[in-house]
Amino acid sequence: MFIHIFNGIVYGALLIVMCSGLALIYGLRRVVNFAHGALYMLGAYIGYSVAMRSNFWLALLVAPAVLAVLGVALDRWGFRLLQDRDPLTVVLVTFGLLLIVEDGVQSFWGKANLAVPAPDLLAASIDLFGTSVPAYRVGVVVVGAVVSLGLTLWLRYSRAGLFVRAASTDPTTTAMQGVNTDALSASVVGLGTALAGLAGVVAAPFLALSPSMSSDVLIDSFVVVVIGGLGSLAGAFIAAMLLGLIQSLGAVWLPETSMLLPFLLMAGVLLWKPAGLAGSRT
């Protein structure tokens, strides 16, 4: 039983890293980014290339940095132009971007499944409450916890975090107070895409790399942000852990319906609380 709960926590921690960026981007730009899964996949493949040529720890730095630069460019020539458009236009453009990135990955890295070995420091197993678990998966939980704590402290206690919370509530009034909301949004989108890249690198040693990995995680990511509340980081943290546990335990106890459980949970939450568990607050 413990190992299934642990695996659920591991997947929930990965979803936290992934969905934090999605929630941040929506909270500030009000853009539902269907390309977020493709950015996660791109981060994984960039991490693979760096890890194979150097080491995994360098990949943890390089891939998020590359995705951050891409995110700033994406905000300048994409999200900034889309934020006042109708939702259908946003869906079509971001979904088209997803297809472009997927095709680019297939052209550069091919269609075969790839794997990244866990770093030597985390390649062994450790004893956790009497159960042997891979040390790397413990590291994934630590990364999720660090991202959660870091984002919470940044948003609550830093000047930039105050601006982000203000702009996500009322961007016009925030701009009238002298805050450069365009530059702020670009930095937040850069941070959001960097987190997607970080999630891709972190996932690479225990999930196979393939051009279809973007769609696999994108569905779960949107389930998380809808359950938690669009634009709400706190809600995303709670929903990610809840979804990870439901998927892990459901695969053991209800294997025939385990694929439906996240959607049943989402439907139940939306019927009970349409704004999500934490509403739309950052």
Secondary structure as GFF3:
##gff-version 3
##sequence-region A 1 282
A	DSSP	alpha_helix	2	29	.	.	.	ID=ss1
A	DSSP	alpha_helix	36	53	.	.	.	ID=ss2
A	DSSP	alpha_helix	56	74	.	.	.	ID=ss3
A	DSSP	pi_helix	75	79	.	.	.	ID=ss4
A	DSSP	alpha_helix	80	82	.	.	.	ID=ss5
A	DSSP	alpha_helix	87	109	.	.	.	ID=ss6
A	DSSP	three_ten_helix	120	122	.	.	.	ID=ss7
A	DSSP	beta_strand	125	128	.	.	.	ID=ss8
A	DSSP	beta_strand	131	134	.	.	.	ID=ss9
A	DSSP	alpha_helix	135	157	.	.	.	ID=ss10
A	DSSP	alpha_helix	159	169	.	.	.	ID=ss11
A	DSSP	alpha_helix	171	176	.	.	.	ID=ss12
A	DSSP	alpha_helix	181	203	.	.	.	ID=ss13
A	DSSP	alpha_helix	213	228	.	.	.	ID=ss14
A	DSSP	alpha_helix	233	253	.	.	.	ID=ss15
A	DSSP	alpha_helix	261	272	.	.	.	ID=ss16
###
